[in-house]
Amino acid sequence: MGINWKVRFKHKSFWISIIALLSVFLNQVASIFNVDLTIYNAQITELAETVLMIFVFLGVIVDPTTEGIKDSEQALSYLEPRKK
């Protein structure tokens, strides 16, 4: 598959995005079965899900081989993906 899972598992943003993804996913599945997991009003739920989706988005685009969410200088210099 070409993914270095060991590196991803050690990256904080990967885990934040996984937790956010699972939270939103569980809420969506629960709503399909008419189970209300919210203990607060709908507006706060919408806001929380929006924030969680932003975390998911950041986890999707983050380079797990660098610290933080920025790309390395080497990755920034690529004009196309490096071939094996």
PDB file as gemmi writes it, atoms N, CA and C in Angstrom:
CRYST1    1.000    1.000    1.000  90.00  90.00  90.00 P 1                      
ATOM      1  N   MET A   1       0.829  -1.192   0.000  1.00  0.00           N  
ATOM      2  CA  MET A   1       0.000   0.000   0.000  1.00  0.00           C  
ATOM      3  C   MET A   1       0.868   1.246   0.000  1.00  0.00           C  
ATOM      4  N   GLY A   2       2.110   1.162   0.397  1.00  0.00           N  
ATOM      5  CA  GLY A   2       3.012   2.300   0.313  1.00  0.00           C  
ATOM      6  C   GLY A   2       2.852   3.336   1.413  1.00  0.00           C  
ATOM      7  N   ILE A   3       2.292   2.942   2.555  1.00  0.00           N  
ATOM      8  CA  ILE A   3       2.111   3.874   3.668  1.00  0.00           C  
ATOM      9  C   ILE A   3       2.943   3.390   4.848  1.00  0.00           C  
ATOM     10  N   ASN A   4       3.716   4.276   5.418  1.00  0.00           N  
ATOM     11  CA  ASN A   4       4.532   3.940   6.581  1.00  0.00           C  
ATOM     12  C   ASN A   4       3.678   4.133   7.840  1.00  0.00           C  
ATOM     13  N   TRP A   5       2.971   3.070   8.233  1.00  0.00           N  
ATOM     14  CA  TRP A   5       2.043   3.163   9.357  1.00  0.00           C  
ATOM     15  C   TRP A   5       2.757   3.398  10.677  1.00  0.00           C  
ATOM     16  N   LYS A   6       3.983   2.897  10.830  1.00  0.00           N  
ATOM     17  CA  LYS A   6       4.729   3.101  12.079  1.00  0.00           C  
ATOM     18  C   LYS A   6       4.942   4.586  12.344  1.00  0.00           C  
ATOM     19  N   VAL A   7       5.274   5.327  11.297  1.00  0.00           N  
ATOM     20  CA  VAL A   7       5.491   6.765  11.443  1.00  0.00           C  
ATOM     21  C   VAL A   7       4.171   7.467  11.723  1.00  0.00           C  
ATOM     22  N   ARG A   8       3.120   7.083  11.012  1.00  0.00           N  
ATOM     23  CA  ARG A   8       1.813   7.721  11.231  1.00  0.00           C  
ATOM     24  C   ARG A   8       1.316   7.503  12.657  1.00  0.00           C  
ATOM     25  N   PHE A   9       1.482   6.301  13.187  1.00  0.00           N  
ATOM     26  CA  PHE A   9       1.008   6.004  14.537  1.00  0.00           C  
ATOM     27  C   PHE A   9       1.729   6.828  15.598  1.00  0.00           C  
ATOM     28  N   LYS A  10       2.921   7.304  15.301  1.00  0.00           N  
ATOM     29  CA  LYS A  10       3.686   8.108  16.254  1.00  0.00           C  
ATOM     30  C   LYS A  10       3.379   9.599  16.150  1.00  0.00           C  
ATOM     31  N   HIS A  11       2.564   9.998  15.194  1.00  0.00           N  
ATOM     32  CA  HIS A  11       2.292  11.412  14.947  1.00  0.00           C  
ATOM     33  C   HIS A  11       0.997  11.827  15.645  1.00  0.00           C  
ATOM     34  N   LYS A  12       1.052  12.891  16.459  1.00  0.00           N  
ATOM     35  CA  LYS A  12      -0.116  13.339  17.235  1.00  0.00           C  
ATOM     36  C   LYS A  12      -1.302  13.705  16.357  1.00  0.00           C  
ATOM     37  N   SER A  13      -1.061  14.390  15.251  1.00  0.00           N  
ATOM     38  CA  SER A  13      -2.174  14.837  14.412  1.00  0.00           C  
ATOM     39  C   SER A  13      -2.911  13.658  13.782  1.00  0.00           C  
ATOM     40  N   PHE A  14      -2.226  12.548  13.561  1.00  0.00           N  
ATOM     41  CA  PHE A  14      -2.891  11.344  13.058  1.00  0.00           C  
ATOM     42  C   PHE A  14      -3.938  10.877  14.066  1.00  0.00           C  
ATOM     43  N   TRP A  15      -3.559  10.818  15.340  1.00  0.00           N  
ATOM     44  CA  TRP A  15      -4.482  10.351  16.374  1.00  0.00           C  
ATOM     45  C   TRP A  15      -5.615  11.338  16.615  1.00  0.00           C  
ATOM     46  N   ILE A  16      -5.320  12.625  16.536  1.00  0.00           N  
ATOM     47  CA  ILE A  16      -6.384  13.625  16.679  1.00  0.00           C  
ATOM     48  C   ILE A  16      -7.404  13.457  15.569  1.00  0.00           C  
ATOM     49  N   SER A  17      -6.924  13.249  14.343  1.00  0.00           N  
ATOM     50  CA  SER A  17      -7.852  13.088  13.222  1.00  0.00           C  
ATOM     51  C   SER A  17      -8.637  11.787  13.330  1.00  0.00           C  
ATOM     52  N   ILE A  18      -8.005  10.711  13.807  1.00  0.00           N  
ATOM     53  CA  ILE A  18      -8.716   9.440  13.967  1.00  0.00           C  
ATOM     54  C   ILE A  18      -9.809   9.571  15.028  1.00  0.00           C  
ATOM     55  N   ILE A  19      -9.493  10.191  16.146  1.00  0.00           N  
ATOM     56  CA  ILE A  19     -10.486  10.381  17.213  1.00  0.00           C  
ATOM     57  C   ILE A  19     -11.628  11.265  16.726  1.00  0.00           C  
ATOM     58  N   ALA A  20     -11.295  12.338  16.022  1.00  0.00           N  
ATOM     59  CA  ALA A  20     -12.330  13.224  15.488  1.00  0.00           C  
ATOM     60  C   ALA A  20     -13.199  12.487  14.476  1.00  0.00           C  
ATOM     61  N   LEU A  21     -12.576  11.734  13.599  1.00  0.00           N  
ATOM     62  CA  LEU A  21     -13.319  10.973  12.598  1.00  0.00           C  
ATOM     63  C   LEU A  21     -14.262   9.977  13.255  1.00  0.00           C  
ATOM     64  N   LEU A  22     -13.776   9.241  14.241  1.00  0.00           N  
ATOM     65  CA  LEU A  22     -14.619   8.263  14.926  1.00  0.00           C  
ATOM     66  C   LEU A  22     -15.771   8.928  15.673  1.00  0.00           C  
ATOM     67  N   SER A  23     -15.523  10.079  16.274  1.00  0.00           N  
ATOM     68  CA  SER A  23     -16.580  10.794  16.998  1.00  0.00           C  
ATOM     69  C   SER A  23     -17.703  11.205  16.060  1.00  0.00           C  
ATOM     70  N   VAL A  24     -17.341  11.805  14.942  1.00  0.00           N  
ATOM     71  CA  VAL A  24     -18.354  12.237  13.977  1.00  0.00           C  
ATOM     72  C   VAL A  24     -19.051  11.024  13.368  1.00  0.00           C  
ATOM     73  N   PHE A  25     -18.285   9.996  13.041  1.00  0.00           N  
ATOM     74  CA  PHE A  25     -18.853   8.785  12.447  1.00  0.00           C  
ATOM     75  C   PHE A  25     -19.862   8.124  13.384  1.00  0.00           C  
ATOM     76  N   LEU A  26     -19.497   7.976  14.659  1.00  0.00           N  
ATOM     77  CA  LEU A  26     -20.412   7.357  15.619  1.00  0.00           C  
ATOM     78  C   LEU A  26     -21.691   8.163  15.783  1.00  0.00           C  
ATOM     79  N   ASN A  27     -21.571   9.478  15.782  1.00  0.00           N  
ATOM     80  CA  ASN A  27     -22.761  10.320  15.884  1.00  0.00           C  
ATOM     81  C   ASN A  27     -23.651  10.151  14.653  1.00  0.00           C  
ATOM     82  N   GLN A  28     -23.049  10.042  13.479  1.00  0.00           N  
ATOM     83  CA  GLN A  28     -23.826   9.857  12.254  1.00  0.00           C  
ATOM     84  C   GLN A  28     -24.524   8.495  12.242  1.00  0.00           C  
ATOM     85  N   VAL A  29     -23.820   7.451  12.634  1.00  0.00           N  
ATOM     86  CA  VAL A  29     -24.412   6.113  12.672  1.00  0.00           C  
ATOM     87  C   VAL A  29     -25.540   6.073  13.694  1.00  0.00           C  
ATOM     88  N   ALA A  30     -25.337   6.684  14.842  1.00  0.00           N  
ATOM     89  CA  ALA A  30     -26.382   6.716  15.870  1.00  0.00           C  
ATOM     90  C   ALA A  30     -27.628   7.429  15.361  1.00  0.00           C  
ATOM     91  N   SER A  31     -27.438   8.506  14.603  1.00  0.00           N  
ATOM     92  CA  SER A  31     -28.601   9.239  14.092  1.00  0.00           C  
ATOM     93  C   SER A  31     -29.368   8.420  13.061  1.00  0.00           C  
ATOM     94  N   ILE A  32     -28.697   7.538  12.336  1.00  0.00           N  
ATOM     95  CA  ILE A  32     -29.391   6.658  11.383  1.00  0.00           C  
ATOM     96  C   ILE A  32     -30.375   5.756  12.120  1.00  0.00           C  
ATOM     97  N   PHE A  33     -29.992   5.317  13.311  1.00  0.00           N  
ATOM     98  CA  PHE A  33     -30.836   4.433  14.109  1.00  0.00           C  
ATOM     99  C   PHE A  33     -31.678   5.193  15.137  1.00  0.00           C  
ATOM    100  N   ASN A  34     -31.830   6.507  14.923  1.00  0.00           N  
ATOM    101  CA  ASN A  34     -32.630   7.375  15.794  1.00  0.00           C  
ATOM    102  C   ASN A  34     -32.180   7.341  17.251  1.00  0.00           C  
ATOM    103  N   VAL A  35     -30.889   7.223  17.468  1.00  0.00           N  
ATOM    104  CA  VAL A  35     -30.321   7.294  18.813  1.00  0.00           C  
ATOM    105  C   VAL A  35     -29.684   8.666  18.958  1.00  0.00           C  
ATOM    106  N   ASP A  36     -30.106   9.400  19.961  1.00  0.00           N  
ATOM    107  CA  ASP A  36     -29.586  10.750  20.166  1.00  0.00           C  
ATOM    108  C   ASP A  36     -28.442  10.708  21.174  1.00  0.00           C  
ATOM    109  N   LEU A  37     -27.228  10.929  20.679  1.00  0.00           N  
ATOM    110  CA  LEU A  37     -26.058  10.927  21.554  1.00  0.00           C  
ATOM    111  C   LEU A  37     -25.760  12.303  22.134  1.00  0.00           C  
ATOM    112  N   THR A  38     -26.489  13.301  21.684  1.00  0.00           N  
ATOM    113  CA  THR A  38     -26.205  14.657  22.146  1.00  0.00           C  
ATOM    114  C   THR A  38     -26.804  14.875  23.529  1.00  0.00           C  
ATOM    115  N   ILE A  39     -26.017  15.513  24.371  1.00  0.00           N  
ATOM    116  CA  ILE A  39     -26.516  15.855  25.701  1.00  0.00           C  
ATOM    117  C   ILE A  39     -26.641  17.370  25.832  1.00  0.00           C  
ATOM    118  N   TYR A  40     -26.476  18.049  24.722  1.00  0.00           N  
ATOM    119  CA  TYR A  40     -26.600  19.500  24.679  1.00  0.00           C  
ATOM    120  C   TYR A  40     -27.374  19.854  23.425  1.00  0.00           C  
ATOM    121  N   ASN A  41     -27.586  21.122  23.173  1.00  0.00           N  
ATOM    122  CA  ASN A  41     -28.447  21.494  22.053  1.00  0.00           C  
ATOM    123  C   ASN A  41     -27.790  21.262  20.694  1.00  0.00           C  
ATOM    124  N   ALA A  42     -28.588  21.311  19.659  1.00  0.00           N  
ATOM    125  CA  ALA A  42     -28.142  20.977  18.304  1.00  0.00           C  
ATOM    126  C   ALA A  42     -27.089  21.947  17.772  1.00  0.00           C  
ATOM    127  N   GLN A  43     -27.163  23.217  18.158  1.00  0.00           N  
ATOM    128  CA  GLN A  43     -26.191  24.191  17.657  1.00  0.00           C  
ATOM    129  C   GLN A  43     -24.785  23.887  18.165  1.00  0.00           C  
ATOM    130  N   ILE A  44     -24.679  23.492  19.406  1.00  0.00           N  
ATOM    131  CA  ILE A  44     -23.369  23.139  19.955  1.00  0.00           C  
ATOM    132  C   ILE A  44     -22.861  21.862  19.287  1.00  0.00           C  
ATOM    133  N   THR A  45     -23.771  20.921  19.015  1.00  0.00           N  
ATOM    134  CA  THR A  45     -23.387  19.699  18.314  1.00  0.00           C  
ATOM    135  C   THR A  45     -22.836  20.018  16.933  1.00  0.00           C  
ATOM    136  N   GLU A  46     -23.519  20.898  16.201  1.00  0.00           N  
ATOM    137  CA  GLU A  46     -23.054  21.295  14.865  1.00  0.00           C  
ATOM    138  C   GLU A  46     -21.672  21.936  14.946  1.00  0.00           C  
ATOM    139  N   LEU A  47     -21.471  22.800  15.918  1.00  0.00           N  
ATOM    140  CA  LEU A  47     -20.176  23.461  16.084  1.00  0.00           C  
ATOM    141  C   LEU A  47     -19.086  22.438  16.413  1.00  0.00           C  
ATOM    142  N   ALA A  48     -19.387  21.519  17.317  1.00  0.00           N  
ATOM    143  CA  ALA A  48     -18.408  20.497  17.696  1.00  0.00           C  
ATOM    144  C   ALA A  48     -18.043  19.622  16.500  1.00  0.00           C  
ATOM    145  N   GLU A  49     -19.036  19.237  15.706  1.00  0.00           N  
ATOM    146  CA  GLU A  49     -18.756  18.411  14.534  1.00  0.00           C  
ATOM    147  C   GLU A  49     -17.942  19.171  13.499  1.00  0.00           C  
ATOM    148  N   THR A  50     -18.184  20.461  13.360  1.00  0.00           N  
ATOM    149  CA  THR A  50     -17.394  21.271  12.432  1.00  0.00           C  
ATOM    150  C   THR A  50     -15.932  21.311  12.867  1.00  0.00           C  
ATOM    151  N   VAL A  51     -15.696  21.528  14.148  1.00  0.00           N  
ATOM    152  CA  VAL A  51     -14.323  21.552  14.665  1.00  0.00           C  
ATOM    153  C   VAL A  51     -13.664  20.189  14.467  1.00  0.00           C  
ATOM    154  N   LEU A  52     -14.396  19.120  14.747  1.00  0.00           N  
ATOM    155  CA  LEU A  52     -13.847  17.778  14.568  1.00  0.00           C  
ATOM    156  C   LEU A  52     -13.510  17.501  13.108  1.00  0.00           C  
ATOM    157  N   MET A  53     -14.347  17.957  12.189  1.00  0.00           N  
ATOM    158  CA  MET A  53     -14.069  17.751  10.766  1.00  0.00           C  
ATOM    159  C   MET A  53     -12.828  18.530  10.330  1.00  0.00           C  
ATOM    160  N   ILE A  54     -12.593  19.688  10.908  1.00  0.00           N  
ATOM    161  CA  ILE A  54     -11.363  20.438  10.611  1.00  0.00           C  
ATOM    162  C   ILE A  54     -10.152  19.631  11.069  1.00  0.00           C  
ATOM    163  N   PHE A  55     -10.241  19.015  12.250  1.00  0.00           N  
ATOM    164  CA  PHE A  55      -9.150  18.159  12.726  1.00  0.00           C  
ATOM    165  C   PHE A  55      -8.933  16.970  11.788  1.00  0.00           C  
ATOM    166  N   VAL A  56     -10.024  16.384  11.303  1.00  0.00           N  
ATOM    167  CA  VAL A  56      -9.906  15.277  10.348  1.00  0.00           C  
ATOM    168  C   VAL A  56      -9.198  15.755   9.094  1.00  0.00           C  
ATOM    169  N   PHE A  57      -9.600  16.912   8.586  1.00  0.00           N  
ATOM    170  CA  PHE A  57      -8.983  17.460   7.380  1.00  0.00           C  
ATOM    171  C   PHE A  57      -7.488  17.681   7.584  1.00  0.00           C  
ATOM    172  N   LEU A  58      -7.114  18.238   8.708  1.00  0.00           N  
ATOM    173  CA  LEU A  58      -5.690  18.450   8.988  1.00  0.00           C  
ATOM    174  C   LEU A  58      -4.937  17.128   9.075  1.00  0.00           C  
ATOM    175  N   GLY A  59      -5.573  16.125   9.629  1.00  0.00           N  
ATOM    176  CA  GLY A  59      -4.931  14.819   9.713  1.00  0.00           C  
ATOM    177  C   GLY A  59      -4.760  14.155   8.367  1.00  0.00           C  
ATOM    178  N   VAL A  60      -5.649  14.469   7.435  1.00  0.00           N  
ATOM    179  CA  VAL A  60      -5.557  13.890   6.100  1.00  0.00           C  
ATOM    180  C   VAL A  60      -4.416  14.503   5.314  1.00  0.00           C  
ATOM    181  N   ILE A  61      -4.195  15.808   5.457  1.00  0.00           N  
ATOM    182  CA  ILE A  61      -3.189  16.465   4.627  1.00  0.00           C  
ATOM    183  C   ILE A  61      -1.828  16.595   5.288  1.00  0.00           C  
ATOM    184  N   VAL A  62      -1.699  16.202   6.533  1.00  0.00           N  
ATOM    185  CA  VAL A  62      -0.433  16.377   7.247  1.00  0.00           C  
ATOM    186  C   VAL A  62       0.626  15.395   6.741  1.00  0.00           C  
ATOM    187  N   ASP A  63       1.866  15.853   6.730  1.00  0.00           N  
ATOM    188  CA  ASP A  63       3.007  15.007   6.367  1.00  0.00           C  
ATOM    189  C   ASP A  63       3.519  14.350   7.643  1.00  0.00           C  
ATOM    190  N   PRO A  64       3.307  13.043   7.819  1.00  0.00           N  
ATOM    191  CA  PRO A  64       3.673  12.398   9.075  1.00  0.00           C  
ATOM    192  C   PRO A  64       5.174  12.259   9.287  1.00  0.00           C  
ATOM    193  N   THR A  65       5.964  12.593   8.287  1.00  0.00           N  
ATOM    194  CA  THR A  65       7.412  12.461   8.438  1.00  0.00           C  
ATOM    195  C   THR A  65       8.054  13.721   8.987  1.00  0.00           C  
ATOM    196  N   THR A  66       7.247  14.747   9.274  1.00  0.00           N  
ATOM    197  CA  THR A  66       7.772  15.988   9.826  1.00  0.00           C  
ATOM    198  C   THR A  66       7.083  16.294  11.146  1.00  0.00           C  
ATOM    199  N   GLU A  67       7.713  17.121  11.951  1.00  0.00           N  
ATOM    200  CA  GLU A  67       7.131  17.562  13.220  1.00  0.00           C  
ATOM    201  C   GLU A  67       6.104  18.643  12.917  1.00  0.00           C  
ATOM    202  N   GLY A  68       4.960  18.609  13.596  1.00  0.00           N  
ATOM    203  CA  GLY A  68       3.919  19.607  13.366  1.00  0.00           C  
ATOM    204  C   GLY A  68       3.126  19.297  12.108  1.00  0.00           C  
ATOM    205  N   ILE A  69       2.500  20.336  11.538  1.00  0.00           N  
ATOM    206  CA  ILE A  69       1.669  20.108  10.358  1.00  0.00           C  
ATOM    207  C   ILE A  69       2.278  20.686   9.090  1.00  0.00           C  
ATOM    208  N   LYS A  70       3.510  21.208   9.176  1.00  0.00           N  
ATOM    209  CA  LYS A  70       4.155  21.761   7.988  1.00  0.00           C  
ATOM    210  C   LYS A  70       4.911  20.673   7.237  1.00  0.00           C  
ATOM    211  N   ASP A  71       5.110  20.911   5.924  1.00  0.00           N  
ATOM    212  CA  ASP A  71       5.944  20.026   5.121  1.00  0.00           C  
ATOM    213  C   ASP A  71       7.411  20.371   5.330  1.00  0.00           C  
ATOM    214  N   SER A  72       8.279  19.406   5.065  1.00  0.00           N  
ATOM    215  CA  SER A  72       9.717  19.646   5.149  1.00  0.00           C  
ATOM    216  C   SER A  72      10.159  20.493   3.962  1.00  0.00           C  
ATOM    217  N   GLU A  73      11.348  21.068   4.071  1.00  0.00           N  
ATOM    218  CA  GLU A  73      11.899  21.849   2.956  1.00  0.00           C  
ATOM    219  C   GLU A  73      12.019  20.986   1.706  1.00  0.00           C  
ATOM    220  N   GLN A  74      12.409  19.734   1.887  1.00  0.00           N  
ATOM    221  CA  GLN A  74      12.541  18.825   0.751  1.00  0.00           C  
ATOM    222  C   GLN A  74      11.184  18.607   0.084  1.00  0.00           C  
ATOM    223  N   ALA A  75      10.146  18.369   0.870  1.00  0.00           N  
ATOM    224  CA  ALA A  75       8.816  18.142   0.308  1.00  0.00           C  
ATOM    225  C   ALA A  75       8.279  19.391  -0.382  1.00  0.00           C  
ATOM    226  N   LEU A  76       8.605  20.560   0.147  1.00  0.00           N  
ATOM    227  CA  LEU A  76       8.148  21.804  -0.473  1.00  0.00           C  
ATOM    228  C   LEU A  76       8.794  22.034  -1.833  1.00  0.00           C  
ATOM    229  N   SER A  77       9.961  21.444  -2.069  1.00  0.00           N  
ATOM    230  CA  SER A  77      10.657  21.657  -3.339  1.00  0.00           C  
ATOM    231  C   SER A  77      10.173  20.729  -4.448  1.00  0.00           C  
ATOM    232  N   TYR A  78       9.369  19.721  -4.129  1.00  0.00           N  
ATOM    233  CA  TYR A  78       8.886  18.786  -5.151  1.00  0.00           C  
ATOM    234  C   TYR A  78       7.901  19.470  -6.094  1.00  0.00           C  
ATOM    235  N   LEU A  79       8.035  19.197  -7.375  1.00  0.00           N  
ATOM    236  CA  LEU A  79       7.058  19.653  -8.359  1.00  0.00           C  
ATOM    237  C   LEU A  79       6.063  18.545  -8.676  1.00  0.00           C  
ATOM    238  N   GLU A  80       6.453  17.310  -8.385  1.00  0.00           N  
ATOM    239  CA  GLU A  80       5.579  16.150  -8.528  1.00  0.00           C  
ATOM    240  C   GLU A  80       6.051  15.092  -7.533  1.00  0.00           C  
ATOM    241  N   PRO A  81       5.205  14.115  -7.223  1.00  0.00           N  
ATOM    242  CA  PRO A  81       5.610  13.094  -6.256  1.00  0.00           C  
ATOM    243  C   PRO A  81       6.880  12.376  -6.700  1.00  0.00           C  
ATOM    244  N   ARG A  82       7.721  12.068  -5.726  1.00  0.00           N  
ATOM    245  CA  ARG A  82       8.978  11.379  -6.012  1.00  0.00           C  
ATOM    246  C   ARG A  82       8.688   9.932  -6.392  1.00  0.00           C  
ATOM    247  N   LYS A  83       9.362   9.459  -7.410  1.00  0.00           N  
ATOM    248  CA  LYS A  83       9.213   8.070  -7.865  1.00  0.00           C  
ATOM    249  C   LYS A  83      10.078   7.167  -7.000  1.00  0.00           C  
ATOM    250  N   LYS A  84       9.688   5.916  -6.867  1.00  0.00           N  
ATOM    251  CA  LYS A  84      10.472   4.946  -6.086  1.00  0.00           C  
ATOM    252  C   LYS A  84      11.688   4.520  -6.853  1.00  0.00           C  
TER     253      LYS A  84                                                      
END                                                                             
